[in-house]
């Protein structure tokens, strides 16, 4: 089962949106927090903020691209402000 996920960094006060073929696992989060992912390394630590499982990787990538769009960021911001999404 593939997934799309959103990580939150307190130091950046921002989000990272990614997708994974195997689903979000502790190992995937650990790779972000250990500095193995170049784009997230400067803003550690990261916490899992949101995860959505999808049937295949193609759908996960499509959802990731939507969440990175202006409309997707608006969707995230609205849920963040309304309390529907909370940090883990």
LINQUI-V353696 format. One record per backbone hydrogen bond with DSSP energy under -0.5 kcal/mol. CO is the residue of the C=O (numbers start at 1). NH is the residue of the N-H. If there is no record, write none. Layout:
# LINQUI-V353696
[[CO & NH] [CO & NH]]
This chain:
# LINQUI-V353696
[[2 & 54] [3 & 20] [4 & 52] [5 & 18] [6 & 49] [6 & 50] [7 & 16] [8 & 10] [8 & 47] [9 & 13] [9 & 14] [14 & 9] [16 & 7] [18 & 5] [20 & 3] [23 & 25] [25 & 29] [26 & 30] [27 & 31] [28 & 32] [29 & 33] [30 & 34] [31 & 36] [31 & 37] [32 & 35] [36 & 38] [37 & 40] [37 & 41] [38 & 42] [40 & 43] [41 & 44] [45 & 10] [47 & 8] [48 & 88] [50 & 6] [52 & 4] [54 & 2] [56 & 60] [57 & 61] [58 & 62] [59 & 63] [60 & 64] [61 & 65] [62 & 66] [63 & 67] [64 & 68] [65 & 69] [66 & 69] [66 & 72] [69 & 73] [70 & 74] [71 & 75] [72 & 76] [73 & 77] [74 & 78] [75 & 79] [76 & 80] [77 & 81] [78 & 82] [79 & 83] [79 & 84] [79 & 85] [80 & 83]]
